[in-house]
Amino acid sequence: MTFLLAILVGVLYTAGIYMILRRSLVKVIIGLIFLGHAANLLIFTIGRVTKGFPAFVPADGTKLVEPFADPLPQALILTAIVIGFGVQAFAIVLFKRAYQTVGTDDLDEMKSTDELKEDK
């Protein structure tokens, strides 16, 4: 299971980096999403995969006995998901505004905005 998760993390990182290096803004956003999911899955895999075991001390127990799920990776992943949604929302709004200003989503054609400043 851990080996398959490691392969999936590698695939997601590869796809994310490939998409970020594309010229389209939409593909950059998709690449950011892939990188966010890859980072979350990496944290989850590093935090030890334990299926079906609690992360907290039961109400009638005094201490947690092995095996148990580590709650720290889960808390980090929840925080990362919230931050990732914020970054994705900001990127979508920023890229939409850039598209409205320049009229294209191609990053190479957006170099023309530098020429507009020189004309003024």
Secondary structure, DSSP 4 states (H G I P E B T S, - for coil): -HHHHHHHHHHHHHHHHHHHTSSBHHHHHHHHHHHHHHHHHHHHHHT---SS--SS--TT-SS--SS---HHHHHHHHHHHHHHHHHHHHHHHHHHHHHHHHS--BTTGGGHHHHHHHH-
